[in-house]
Amino acid sequence: MSPGPGAGSDTHLGGLGDGVVFVDRNNNAAWDLPRIMAALTHRPTSWLRFHAEVGVENADRFAAQQVVVELTPAPAFGVRVGLLLLPLGIINQLNAPTTFLTVDRPLTDQLIIPTIWRELGAGIFGEVGGALRYQLDVVRGLDGAGFTPEAPLAGGRSNGFGGGTTGAAVTGRLELFGASDAFVMGGSGYYGSASGGQAALDGVTVGVVEGDARLRGGGFELRAEFAQFFIFNSYRVNDYLGLLGQDAVPKAGRGAYVQVGYDVLRLGDADTRQELMIFGQFENVNPRSAMSPYNYNPPTITPPGELPPNAPSPARSFIRGGIAYRPLPQLIFKVDVQIALDGELPPLMAPVTAMGAPGTPRALNSQLAEASRGKSRLGLAAGFAF
Protein backbone atom coordinates (compact mmCIF):
# COMPACT_ATOMS: atom_id res chain seq x y z
CA MET A 1 0.00 0.00 0.00
CA SER A 2 1.09 3.57 -0.63
CA PRO A 3 1.86 5.70 2.40
CA GLY A 4 -0.70 8.29 3.35
CA PRO A 5 -0.04 12.02 3.42
CA GLY A 6 2.81 12.76 5.74
CA ALA A 7 3.77 9.08 6.02
CA GLY A 8 7.31 7.81 5.57
CA SER A 9 8.66 6.93 2.17
CA ASP A 10 7.97 3.61 0.47
CA THR A 11 10.64 1.93 -1.67
CA HIS A 12 10.43 -1.32 -3.60
CA LEU A 13 13.28 -3.04 -5.40
CA GLY A 14 12.32 -5.84 -7.77
CA GLY A 15 13.02 -7.31 -11.15
CA LEU A 16 11.55 -8.97 -14.20
CA GLY A 17 12.89 -11.18 -16.91
CA ASP A 18 12.31 -14.15 -19.14
CA GLY A 19 14.15 -16.71 -21.20
CA VAL A 20 12.75 -18.47 -24.26
CA VAL A 21 13.68 -21.40 -26.49
CA PHE A 22 12.13 -22.07 -29.91
CA VAL A 23 12.38 -25.33 -31.84
CA ASP A 24 11.24 -25.39 -35.48
CA ARG A 25 10.06 -28.25 -37.69
CA ASN A 26 13.65 -29.05 -38.66
CA ASN A 27 14.63 -29.44 -34.98
CA ASN A 28 16.68 -26.24 -35.12
CA ALA A 29 16.73 -24.61 -31.69
CA ALA A 30 17.19 -20.93 -30.92
CA TRP A 31 17.26 -19.30 -27.49
CA ASP A 32 16.96 -15.73 -26.30
CA LEU A 33 16.90 -13.69 -23.11
CA PRO A 34 14.41 -10.98 -24.13
CA ARG A 35 14.80 -9.06 -20.88
CA ILE A 36 16.60 -9.15 -17.56
CA MET A 37 15.58 -5.94 -15.80
CA ALA A 38 15.99 -4.46 -12.34
CA ALA A 39 13.04 -2.38 -11.18
CA LEU A 40 13.01 0.39 -8.59
CA THR A 41 9.91 2.17 -7.31
CA HIS A 42 10.21 4.95 -4.75
CA ARG A 43 7.36 6.97 -3.22
CA PRO A 44 8.63 9.73 -0.91
CA THR A 45 4.95 10.59 -0.37
CA SER A 46 1.57 9.37 -1.61
CA TRP A 47 1.39 11.84 -4.51
CA LEU A 48 4.92 11.44 -5.87
CA ARG A 49 6.31 8.29 -7.48
CA PHE A 50 9.57 7.44 -9.24
CA HIS A 51 9.78 4.20 -11.22
CA ALA A 52 12.62 2.80 -13.32
CA GLU A 53 13.25 -0.48 -15.14
CA VAL A 54 16.72 -0.95 -16.61
CA GLY A 55 18.77 -3.94 -17.63
CA VAL A 56 19.73 -6.05 -20.65
CA GLU A 57 17.63 -6.83 -23.73
CA ASN A 58 18.17 -9.84 -25.98
CA ALA A 59 21.25 -10.76 -23.94
CA ASP A 60 23.39 -8.28 -25.85
CA ARG A 61 22.49 -4.64 -25.13
CA PHE A 62 21.76 -2.38 -22.21
CA ALA A 63 18.30 -0.81 -22.24
CA ALA A 64 15.96 1.27 -20.13
CA GLN A 65 12.40 0.02 -20.41
CA GLN A 66 10.91 2.96 -18.55
CA VAL A 67 12.10 5.78 -16.31
CA VAL A 68 9.17 7.81 -15.05
CA VAL A 69 8.39 10.50 -12.51
CA GLU A 70 4.68 10.76 -11.62
CA LEU A 71 2.79 13.40 -9.65
CA THR A 72 -0.74 12.36 -8.62
CA PRO A 73 -2.47 15.10 -6.61
CA ALA A 74 -5.82 13.29 -7.08
CA PRO A 75 -6.91 9.90 -8.47
CA ALA A 76 -8.67 11.65 -11.37
CA PHE A 77 -5.58 13.57 -12.49
CA GLY A 78 -1.88 12.88 -12.59
CA VAL A 79 1.15 14.02 -14.58
CA ARG A 80 4.07 11.91 -15.71
CA VAL A 81 7.32 12.66 -17.50
CA GLY A 82 10.28 10.57 -18.64
CA LEU A 83 10.79 7.49 -20.79
CA LEU A 84 7.18 6.35 -21.17
CA LEU A 85 5.61 3.10 -22.30
CA LEU A 86 3.10 4.10 -24.97
CA PRO A 87 -0.50 3.19 -24.03
CA LEU A 88 -1.14 1.07 -27.13
CA GLY A 89 -2.84 -2.31 -26.84
CA ILE A 90 -2.86 -4.81 -24.01
CA ILE A 91 0.77 -5.87 -23.80
CA ASN A 92 2.85 -2.74 -24.41
CA GLN A 93 2.23 -1.49 -20.87
CA LEU A 94 1.32 -4.78 -19.13
CA ASN A 95 4.37 -6.49 -20.58
CA ALA A 96 5.82 -8.47 -17.66
CA PRO A 97 6.14 -12.12 -18.75
CA THR A 98 3.78 -13.20 -15.95
CA THR A 99 0.91 -11.13 -17.41
CA PHE A 100 0.45 -13.01 -20.72
CA LEU A 101 0.14 -16.72 -21.47
CA THR A 102 2.05 -17.16 -24.73
CA VAL A 103 5.78 -17.84 -24.84
CA ASP A 104 6.39 -14.67 -26.84
CA ARG A 105 4.08 -11.78 -27.59
CA PRO A 106 1.45 -12.25 -30.32
CA LEU A 107 2.59 -11.18 -33.79
CA THR A 108 0.06 -8.33 -33.72
CA ASP A 109 2.01 -6.97 -30.74
CA GLN A 110 5.32 -7.36 -32.54
CA LEU A 111 4.75 -6.55 -36.22
CA ILE A 112 1.84 -4.06 -36.00
CA ILE A 113 2.27 -2.48 -32.55
CA PRO A 114 6.04 -2.73 -32.11
CA THR A 115 6.20 -3.69 -28.45
CA ILE A 116 7.94 -2.87 -26.29
CA TRP A 117 7.49 0.72 -27.55
CA ARG A 118 8.72 3.50 -25.29
CA GLU A 119 9.62 7.10 -26.03
CA LEU A 120 10.65 10.25 -24.20
CA GLY A 121 7.67 12.42 -23.40
CA ALA A 122 5.15 13.73 -20.90
CA GLY A 123 1.48 13.17 -20.31
CA ILE A 124 -1.56 13.08 -18.06
CA PHE A 125 -3.52 10.16 -16.67
CA GLY A 126 -6.24 9.39 -14.20
CA GLU A 127 -9.17 7.28 -13.05
CA VAL A 128 -12.73 8.60 -13.01
CA GLY A 129 -15.73 7.16 -11.21
CA GLY A 130 -14.05 3.87 -10.39
CA ALA A 131 -14.79 2.60 -13.90
CA LEU A 132 -12.88 4.73 -16.44
CA ARG A 133 -9.14 5.20 -16.92
CA TYR A 134 -7.51 7.61 -19.36
CA GLN A 135 -4.00 8.47 -20.51
CA LEU A 136 -2.79 11.11 -22.96
CA ASP A 137 0.89 11.59 -23.80
CA VAL A 138 3.02 13.75 -26.08
CA VAL A 139 6.12 11.79 -27.09
CA ARG A 140 8.95 11.81 -29.54
CA GLY A 141 7.92 10.82 -33.06
CA LEU A 142 9.19 8.03 -35.28
CA ASP A 143 12.05 7.97 -37.78
CA GLY A 144 10.70 6.78 -41.13
CA ALA A 145 14.23 6.02 -42.36
CA GLY A 146 14.12 2.96 -40.10
CA PHE A 147 10.88 1.51 -41.50
CA THR A 148 10.92 -1.99 -43.02
CA PRO A 149 8.31 -4.07 -44.87
CA GLU A 150 8.31 -6.98 -42.38
CA ALA A 151 7.63 -4.96 -39.20
CA PRO A 152 7.08 -1.48 -40.61
CA LEU A 153 7.19 0.71 -37.50
CA ALA A 154 9.65 -1.20 -35.31
CA GLY A 155 12.86 0.26 -36.73
CA GLY A 156 11.52 3.79 -36.45
CA ARG A 157 11.42 3.81 -32.63
CA SER A 158 14.11 5.66 -30.70
CA ASN A 159 13.29 3.88 -27.41
CA GLY A 160 14.85 6.81 -25.61
CA PHE A 161 18.15 6.75 -27.48
CA GLY A 162 19.56 9.01 -30.15
CA GLY A 163 19.48 12.74 -30.58
CA GLY A 164 18.90 15.15 -33.40
CA THR A 165 15.78 16.85 -34.62
CA THR A 166 12.58 14.84 -34.75
CA GLY A 167 8.88 15.54 -34.68
CA ALA A 168 6.35 14.85 -31.98
CA ALA A 169 3.44 12.45 -31.62
CA VAL A 170 0.29 12.25 -29.53
CA THR A 171 -0.90 8.94 -28.10
CA GLY A 172 -3.70 8.05 -25.74
CA ARG A 173 -5.95 5.37 -24.32
CA LEU A 174 -9.38 5.03 -22.73
CA GLU A 175 -10.39 2.00 -20.64
CA LEU A 176 -13.62 0.85 -19.06
CA PHE A 177 -12.93 -1.61 -16.24
CA GLY A 178 -14.68 -3.65 -13.59
CA ALA A 179 -13.78 -4.69 -10.06
CA SER A 180 -10.21 -5.99 -9.72
CA ASP A 181 -9.83 -5.57 -13.50
CA ALA A 182 -11.85 -8.76 -14.06
CA PHE A 183 -13.20 -7.02 -17.17
CA VAL A 184 -11.37 -4.36 -19.18
CA MET A 185 -12.35 -2.91 -22.55
CA GLY A 186 -10.11 -0.28 -24.10
CA GLY A 187 -9.15 1.67 -27.17
CA SER A 188 -5.85 3.31 -28.08
CA GLY A 189 -4.62 5.75 -30.69
CA TYR A 190 -1.42 7.34 -31.97
CA TYR A 191 -0.64 10.06 -34.50
CA GLY A 192 2.61 11.83 -35.17
CA SER A 193 5.53 12.74 -37.35
CA ALA A 194 7.81 10.12 -38.87
CA SER A 195 10.20 12.43 -40.72
CA GLY A 196 13.07 11.77 -38.32
CA GLY A 197 14.39 15.24 -39.13
CA GLN A 198 15.01 14.31 -42.79
CA ALA A 199 13.80 16.94 -45.27
CA ALA A 200 13.11 14.20 -47.82
CA LEU A 201 10.64 12.63 -45.39
CA ASP A 202 8.68 15.79 -44.59
CA GLY A 203 4.99 14.96 -44.59
CA VAL A 204 5.46 11.34 -43.57
CA THR A 205 3.21 10.69 -40.57
CA VAL A 206 1.95 7.59 -38.78
CA GLY A 207 -1.39 6.77 -37.23
CA VAL A 208 -2.34 3.74 -35.14
CA VAL A 209 -5.83 2.68 -34.03
CA GLU A 210 -6.42 -0.22 -31.66
CA GLY A 211 -9.21 -1.85 -29.67
CA ASP A 212 -9.09 -4.67 -27.14
CA ALA A 213 -10.98 -6.48 -24.41
CA ARG A 214 -10.02 -8.91 -21.69
CA LEU A 215 -12.10 -10.89 -19.24
CA ARG A 216 -10.96 -13.00 -16.30
CA GLY A 217 -13.16 -14.93 -13.87
CA GLY A 218 -14.27 -18.41 -12.85
CA GLY A 219 -10.97 -19.84 -14.06
CA PHE A 220 -11.47 -18.47 -17.59
CA GLU A 221 -9.31 -15.87 -19.30
CA LEU A 222 -10.30 -14.22 -22.59
CA ARG A 223 -8.34 -11.70 -24.64
CA ALA A 224 -9.06 -10.09 -27.99
CA GLU A 225 -7.24 -7.32 -29.84
CA PHE A 226 -7.35 -5.55 -33.19
CA ALA A 227 -4.73 -3.05 -34.35
CA GLN A 228 -4.05 -1.19 -37.58
CA PHE A 229 -1.39 1.34 -38.54
CA PHE A 230 -1.31 3.87 -41.37
CA ILE A 231 1.82 5.41 -42.88
CA PHE A 232 0.75 8.55 -44.69
CA ASN A 233 2.93 9.45 -47.70
CA SER A 234 4.73 6.12 -47.36
CA TYR A 235 5.99 6.45 -50.94
CA ARG A 236 8.42 9.11 -49.70
CA VAL A 237 10.03 6.54 -47.40
CA ASN A 238 10.41 4.14 -50.32
CA ASP A 239 11.85 6.87 -52.56
CA TYR A 240 14.31 7.88 -49.84
CA LEU A 241 15.46 4.31 -49.14
CA GLY A 242 15.15 3.11 -52.74
CA LEU A 243 12.79 0.26 -51.73
CA LEU A 244 11.06 -1.46 -54.65
CA GLY A 245 8.41 -4.09 -55.22
CA GLN A 246 7.70 -6.48 -52.36
CA ASP A 247 10.50 -4.83 -50.37
CA ALA A 248 8.58 -1.55 -50.20
CA VAL A 249 7.17 -0.17 -46.97
CA PRO A 250 3.33 -0.27 -46.96
CA LYS A 251 0.83 2.49 -46.35
CA ALA A 252 -1.16 0.28 -43.94
CA GLY A 253 -0.95 -2.95 -41.97
CA ARG A 254 -3.22 -4.73 -39.51
CA GLY A 255 -3.45 -7.63 -37.09
CA ALA A 256 -5.94 -9.25 -34.72
CA TYR A 257 -6.13 -12.19 -32.35
CA VAL A 258 -8.51 -13.95 -29.98
CA GLN A 259 -7.20 -16.03 -27.06
CA VAL A 260 -9.11 -18.24 -24.61
CA GLY A 261 -7.64 -19.99 -21.56
CA TYR A 262 -8.87 -21.99 -18.58
CA ASP A 263 -7.27 -22.80 -15.23
CA VAL A 264 -7.72 -26.59 -14.95
CA LEU A 265 -6.85 -26.50 -11.25
CA ARG A 266 -10.33 -24.99 -10.76
CA LEU A 267 -11.86 -28.32 -11.82
CA GLY A 268 -11.06 -29.88 -8.46
CA ASP A 269 -12.05 -26.83 -6.42
CA ALA A 270 -8.52 -26.78 -5.03
CA ASP A 271 -7.82 -23.99 -2.54
CA THR A 272 -4.57 -22.80 -4.11
CA ARG A 273 -2.99 -19.68 -5.58
CA GLN A 274 -1.34 -21.80 -8.24
CA GLU A 275 -2.67 -21.71 -11.82
CA LEU A 276 -2.38 -24.19 -14.67
CA MET A 277 -3.78 -22.43 -17.71
CA ILE A 278 -4.59 -24.34 -20.90
CA PHE A 279 -5.06 -21.88 -23.75
CA GLY A 280 -5.67 -21.54 -27.46
CA GLN A 281 -5.28 -18.58 -29.80
CA PHE A 282 -6.17 -17.66 -33.37
CA GLU A 283 -4.36 -14.76 -35.04
CA ASN A 284 -4.50 -13.09 -38.45
CA VAL A 285 -1.83 -10.54 -39.34
CA ASN A 286 -0.72 -8.61 -42.42
CA PRO A 287 1.97 -5.91 -42.02
CA ARG A 288 1.56 -4.96 -45.73
CA SER A 289 -2.21 -4.86 -46.19
CA ALA A 290 -2.19 -1.79 -48.48
CA MET A 291 0.41 -0.04 -50.64
CA SER A 292 0.71 3.54 -51.89
CA PRO A 293 -0.15 3.96 -55.60
CA TYR A 294 2.72 6.46 -55.87
CA ASN A 295 5.53 3.95 -55.26
CA TYR A 296 8.12 3.86 -58.04
CA ASN A 297 8.36 0.30 -59.34
CA PRO A 298 10.09 -0.60 -62.62
CA PRO A 299 8.23 -3.57 -64.17
CA THR A 300 11.49 -5.44 -64.77
CA ILE A 301 11.98 -6.17 -61.05
CA THR A 302 9.24 -8.81 -60.89
CA PRO A 303 10.19 -12.36 -61.97
CA PRO A 304 7.49 -14.54 -63.55
CA GLY A 305 5.02 -16.05 -61.07
CA GLU A 306 5.60 -13.46 -58.34
CA LEU A 307 3.23 -10.80 -57.04
CA PRO A 308 3.07 -7.53 -59.02
CA PRO A 309 5.53 -4.90 -57.78
CA ASN A 310 3.01 -2.83 -55.85
CA ALA A 311 0.71 -5.60 -54.67
CA PRO A 312 0.03 -5.89 -50.92
CA SER A 313 1.13 -9.04 -49.17
CA PRO A 314 -1.48 -11.72 -48.41
CA ALA A 315 -2.73 -11.95 -44.83
CA ARG A 316 -1.43 -14.88 -42.81
CA SER A 317 -3.22 -16.89 -40.12
CA PHE A 318 -1.85 -18.75 -37.12
CA ILE A 319 -3.19 -20.99 -34.40
CA ARG A 320 -1.39 -21.37 -31.11
CA GLY A 321 -2.04 -23.53 -28.11
CA GLY A 322 -0.21 -24.25 -24.93
CA ILE A 323 0.08 -24.45 -21.17
CA ALA A 324 1.13 -21.76 -18.68
CA TYR A 325 1.87 -22.75 -15.08
CA ARG A 326 2.05 -20.15 -12.30
CA PRO A 327 3.26 -21.77 -9.06
CA LEU A 328 3.32 -18.21 -7.66
CA PRO A 329 1.84 -15.02 -9.10
CA GLN A 330 5.42 -13.78 -9.61
CA LEU A 331 6.67 -16.84 -11.52
CA ILE A 332 5.50 -18.53 -14.73
CA PHE A 333 6.54 -21.47 -16.93
CA LYS A 334 5.14 -21.74 -20.45
CA VAL A 335 5.07 -24.09 -23.41
CA ASP A 336 3.18 -23.46 -26.64
CA VAL A 337 2.98 -24.58 -30.25
CA GLN A 338 2.49 -22.09 -33.09
CA ILE A 339 1.21 -23.44 -36.41
CA ALA A 340 1.43 -21.23 -39.51
CA LEU A 341 -1.69 -22.11 -41.50
CA ASP A 342 -0.29 -20.47 -44.65
CA GLY A 343 3.29 -21.72 -44.34
CA GLU A 344 6.35 -19.84 -43.17
CA LEU A 345 8.21 -17.12 -45.01
CA PRO A 346 11.80 -17.64 -46.23
CA PRO A 347 14.76 -16.08 -44.42
CA LEU A 348 15.04 -12.33 -44.92
CA MET A 349 17.29 -11.18 -47.73
CA ALA A 350 18.80 -7.77 -48.41
CA PRO A 351 16.11 -5.64 -50.07
CA VAL A 352 16.07 -4.73 -53.74
CA THR A 353 16.80 -1.01 -53.95
CA ALA A 354 16.90 1.64 -56.66
CA MET A 355 20.31 2.97 -57.58
CA GLY A 356 21.11 6.46 -56.34
CA ALA A 357 18.67 6.50 -53.45
CA PRO A 358 19.87 8.93 -50.75
CA GLY A 359 19.06 6.66 -47.80
CA THR A 360 20.16 3.17 -46.76
CA PRO A 361 17.64 0.62 -45.42
CA ARG A 362 18.25 -0.61 -41.88
CA ALA A 363 18.05 -4.27 -40.97
CA LEU A 364 15.60 -5.57 -38.39
CA ASN A 365 17.14 -6.96 -35.22
CA SER A 366 17.60 -10.70 -35.55
CA GLN A 367 14.90 -11.70 -33.04
CA LEU A 368 12.18 -9.64 -34.73
CA ALA A 369 13.34 -10.70 -38.19
CA GLU A 370 12.93 -14.34 -37.16
CA ALA A 371 9.51 -13.69 -35.61
CA SER A 372 8.34 -11.98 -38.83
CA ARG A 373 8.82 -15.24 -40.73
CA GLY A 374 5.89 -16.70 -38.77
CA LYS A 375 7.34 -20.18 -38.52
CA SER A 376 5.56 -23.20 -37.13
CA ARG A 377 7.48 -23.94 -33.94
CA LEU A 378 7.50 -25.17 -30.37
CA GLY A 379 8.25 -22.57 -27.71
CA LEU A 380 9.28 -22.87 -24.06
CA ALA A 381 9.76 -20.03 -21.60
CA ALA A 382 10.28 -19.16 -17.96
CA GLY A 383 9.57 -15.71 -16.60
CA PHE A 384 9.42 -13.76 -13.37
CA ALA A 385 8.26 -10.37 -12.13
CA PHE A 386 8.35 -9.34 -8.47
Secondary structure as UniProt FT lines:
FT   TURN            5..6
FT   STRAND          10..24
FT   TURN            25..26
FT   STRAND          29..45
FT   TURN            46..47
FT   STRAND          48..57
FT   TURN            58..60
FT   STRAND          61..74
FT   TURN            75..76
FT   STRAND          77..85
FT   TURN            89..93
FT   HELIX           97..99
FT   HELIX           108..112
FT   STRAND          118..128
FT   TURN            129..131
FT   STRAND          132..140
FT   HELIX           144..146
FT   TURN            152..153
FT   HELIX           154..156
FT   TURN            159..160
FT   STRAND          168..177
FT   HELIX           179..181
FT   STRAND          183..193
FT   TURN            196..197
FT   HELIX           199..201
FT   TURN            202..203
FT   STRAND          205..217
FT   TURN            218..219
FT   STRAND          220..232
FT   HELIX           234..241
FT   HELIX           245..247
FT   STRAND          252..263
FT   HELIX           264..268
FT   STRAND          275..290
FT   TURN            293..294
FT   HELIX           299..301
FT   TURN            304..305
FT   TURN            309..310
FT   STRAND          316..328
FT   TURN            329..330
FT   STRAND          331..340
FT   TURN            341..342
FT   TURN            355..356
FT   HELIX           366..372
FT   STRAND          377..385
//
